[in-house]
Amino acid sequence: MFDLHNHILPGVDDGAKDMAEALALLQLAQQQGISHMLATPHLHAGRYNNSAASITEAITALQQAASAAGINITLAAAAEVRIGAEILPLIEQQQMPFIGRYQGNKVLLLELPHSHIPAGSDKLLAWLARHDITVMLAHPERNRDLLAAPDKIKPFIKAGCLFQLTAAALDGDMGADVKALAGQWLKQGLYHVIASDAHSVKRRPPKLQQAYQHSCQMVGEEQARQLCMLNPAQLAGPVFSAGMLLN
């Protein structure tokens, strides 16, 4: 399986706190049957001031440590980007790490605040579309505005967004309301990818195998394979080939 959203890079955000935990997360992922992991640290101005350069340095160190530990997972890096005006100059300077390509467009893993949908989101989506960038919205099932009014997802669908489901949501780890909405949208075919969004060994371990099994039961094995294997492999192929995709 391919995991396109996780926080395995040590010491750069609220994910793995150090190299030991990063390697422990990789070992858990390997036990889950994950063969490829795209590390996506938070890129959130004023809170997690990561950059293409710092992410490259961190993934190189993790690759070396994983190889020395005998962990057989292919690693590459991108970012989970918090919605905001800071996105525009990074893209214009070709310093934005993308998670892959879809129908010729670069794909940006975009995170909304958990509390609401920010005003002006539609304008940002339109700007990105004009620059040949497709948004993959991270874990929309956890956004409180969308939990309260699921139809508010419609403008994002109309804008051509892709959607990523967090694996643990199907287990109920994020609450019954999140589980219900995730299941509803999964059955409706909203999602393009399921990813772990793993942060730590205890607090949020990778649960992609469990999500795959849940998906098999809910939408069938063929669709589960698309979500956990085929779609993410196709989308992120250019990143795994290059190590990082900036333009």
N, C-alpha and C positions, 0 to 999 in steps of 0.2 A: 504493500500500500504506500501511497504518497501522502505526506502530511504537509500542507501548504501554509499552516498558521500555527506557530508555537513560539515559546519564549525560552528557548534552551541556551541562548548565549549567556555566559556567566557575567554577572555584575553590571549589566547595562540597563536593566529596567526592573520591573517587579517580578521577573521570572527567576531562573536559576541564580542563586546568590553567589555561587562560586563554581570553580571548575569541577569539584567533586560532585556537586549536585547536577551539573550539566551532564556529566558522564553517567550518573545514575539514571537521569531521565532518558538518555540515549539507550541505556541497557533495557529499561522498561519498554521503550519504543520497539527495540529489536524483538523483544519477547512478544510484542503485539503483532508482529509481522510487518512492521513498517520498514521499507527498504530505502526510502528517500525522505529527507526532511529539509524543508525550506525554512530556515530560521527567520523569524519576522519580529525583531525587537520593536518596541514602541518608538515611533518618531513623533514626539509631542512637544512642541516648542514651550520652553519654560518649565517643563517637568522632566522629560527624558530627551536631552539634547544630543541624540545620536545623529550620525551623519554617514554618508556612503563610505567615507574613509575609516571611521571608527568601527563601523559594522564589518568592513572587510578585514580589518585587523583582528577583530574578535572571532570571526568565523575561521580565519586561518589558524589561530591558536587552538580553537576547538577541533578542527580537522586533524591537526597534528596530535593532540591529546587522545582523540578517539582512535586514531590509527595505532598509536602506541598501546592503547588498552585493548586492542583486538576487536573493536566494535565495527561491524560491517554494515554501516549505513552511509549512503551517499549524502553529502551535505552541500548546501548552497545557502545564499542569504538574500533577503529583501527587507521589507519593513511593513509594519502595521502603522498606518499614518492617521493621526487624529485630524478630523476635518477642521480646516481653518485657512486663513489667508496666507499663511506661511508656505502652503503647498505650491503656490504659483511660481515664486522665484526659484524654488528648488527644481521645478520642472524646466523652467526656462534656462537654467544653468546646467541642465543635464546632470543633476546631483540627486535625483529621486530614484530610489531602488524600487523597481517594479517586480511583481510576482510572476510575470509571464506575458504571453500574448494570446489574444483571442480574436479570431477572424481578422487578423492583420493589425489589430490595435494593441498597444501596450496595456497591461492590466495593473491597476492600482488597488491595493488592499486598504480600504478606507474604513475608519472606525468613527461611529457617531458617539457622542456622550451617552451613557446609559440612561440619563435622566430625560432627554428630550431630543427632538429633531431641530437643529439650529435653523433660525431664519437665514435665508439666503442659500440654503443647500441646493435649491434648484438652479441658481445662477452658477454655482461652482460646477455642478454636473454638466451644465451646458458648455462652460468654458473648457472643461476637460474633453468633452466630446469633440469640440472644434479642434482640439490638439491631438486627435486620434488616440484618446485614452479611454478605456472602458473601466468603470468602477466595479470592483467586487466588494460588496458591503459585508463587513465582518459581523457575524452573529446578530442579525437584526431581531431575532427572537428575544433578545435580552433588553431591548430598548423600551423604556416605560411608556413612551408615547405610542409605540406600535403594539405593546401589550394591551393598552387601554383601547386602542382603535386600530385593529389590524389593517383596515382599508387604507390607512395612511402610507402603506407600502406601495400603493398604486403609482404615484408619481415616479418612484424609483424604478419600477418595472417599465413605465413608459419611457424613461430616460435611457433604457437599455442596460441597466445595471445587472450584474451577476450577484448571486447571494451565497454566502458561506455559512453553513450550519456548524455550531460547536458540538462536538461529539457528546460531551457530558450532559448536554441539555436533554438528550433522549433517555438518559438514565434517571432524570429527575433531580440531578445534583444541584440545579440552579433554581429549583422551585417548581411546584406543580403547574403554575401558570405558564412558565417558560416551556416546560415539557409539553403542555397541551398545544401551545401555539407552534412550537417546532414540529410536532406531529402533524398538525393541520397543514402547515405549509409544505412539509415533506410529501404528504399525500397529494397535494395540489400540484406538485412538480416545480415549486418555486426555486429550490436550491440547485446549484451547479456543482458544489463541492461540499464534502464534510471534512472538517479538520479538527485536530485535537485542542488547539489553543492551550496546550500544556504549559504550566507555569512552575510547578514544583512537584516533588515526589509525593508529598503528603497532601498538600492543599488542592492541587489540580494536576494529577498525573495524566499521561496520554491514555485515552479510552477509545481509540479508533476501532479496535477489534469489537468492542461491545456495541459501538454505534453501527458497525457493519452488520452485526447480527440483528440488531433492532430494525435496521433498514430492510434487511432480507424479509423479515416478518411483516413489515408494514407496506413495502412497495415492491417486493420481489428481488430475487438475487441479481437479475440483469441490471436493474436500476441501482441497486446497492453497489455493484461493481463500477458503474459509471461514476457514482458520487465519490467513492473512496479510492479508486484506482485509475480508471481510464481518463476521466475529465481532468483530474489534477495532473496526471502524467503528461497529457497533451498540452495543457496550459503552461506548465512550468518547465517543459522541456528546454526552451531556450535559456532559462536561468541555470539549470543544471549543466548545460553545455558551456556556458560562459563564466559561471561562478557568481556573476551579478549582472543585472540588466538595467542600464541607466538611460538608454535611448533606443 
